Amino acid sequence: MSDQRADLDWRDGAIPVSTRFDDPYFSLENGLAETRHVFLAGNDLPDRFAPGFHIGELGFGTGLNLLTSWMAWDTSGQTTPLHFTSFEAFPMTAAEMELALSAFPELAAYAARLVTAWAEDQSLITLDGIQAQVIHGDARHTLCDQSFAADAWFLDGFSPAKNPELWDSDLITQVAAHTTPGGTAATYTAAGFVRRNLETAGFEVTRIPGFGRKRHMTTARKPAP
């Protein structure tokens, strides 16, 4: 899977839609507001930011979540780099990423630096304020080989109904194993089997109001010993 690329259609000339999974990469209403609601607020960020903080992510996509986190990290006054590890099976090209991120002028300064770095190296991204690694391939086979533990997880695969592989119980168990005690996870979906998999993996799971037209989303916390 590491050699595969994103297959895209473009809605309104700017919103990428995966033809493989028949699902848009971000909310058609407001992708940036969705990221802030689901992944930042859902993980109690930026309030929990501290030196050495590490975010894990399933589904790098356009890089929108990374950019939103990076901007929040900067504005929160942190002076050390944010650590960000993401998993992506079907990466975009730099040109595709640039077009997708043009929908968010508020992030333009950050997006320009990310796109330039992505064109040079799609695995390791070291920029002022962030150290990121994007691990290519099927996360079901690659996460288990990693040694990091994340303080917060962004579970951002395509719809569980269309991309169930990124939500299966074995992978969620690996997410839990790569989460610090007291660490958290958040996702836009409130699908029953996703919540059950999180609970089985040892998370305390809560259903809360979702973004926009989504009635509910899911947050989770790994209990501290």
HELIX and SHEET records of a PDB file:
HELIX    1   1 GLY A   31  THR A   35  1                                   5    
HELIX    2   2 ARG A   36  LEU A   40  3                                   5    
HELIX    3   3 ALA A   41  ASN A   43  5                                   3    
HELIX    4   4 LEU A   64  THR A   75  1                                  12    
HELIX    5   5 ALA A   94  LEU A  101  1                                   8    
HELIX    6   6 PRO A  105  LEU A  107  5                                   3    
HELIX    7   7 ALA A  108  GLU A  120  1                                  13    
HELIX    8   8 ALA A  139  THR A  142  1                                   4    
HELIX    9   9 LEU A  143  ASP A  145  5                                   3    
HELIX   10  10 PRO A  164  TRP A  167  5                                   4    
HELIX   11  11 SER A  169  ALA A  177  1                                   9    
HELIX   12  12 GLY A  192  THR A  200  1                                   9    
SHEET    1   A 3 LEU A   8  ARG A  11  0                                        
SHEET    2   A 3 ILE A  15  SER A  18 -1                                        
SHEET    3   A 3 ASP A  23  PRO A  24 -1                                        
SHEET    1   B 8 LEU A 124  LEU A 127  0                                        
SHEET    2   B 8 ILE A 130  HIS A 136 -1                                        
SHEET    3   B 8 LEU A  82  GLU A  88  1                                        
SHEET    4   B 8 HIS A  54  LEU A  58  1                                        
SHEET    5   B 8 ALA A 150  LEU A 155  1                                        
SHEET    6   B 8 THR A 179  THR A 187  1                                        
SHEET    7   B 8 HIS A 216  ARG A 221 -1                                        
SHEET    8   B 8 GLU A 204  PRO A 209 -1                                        
END                                                                             
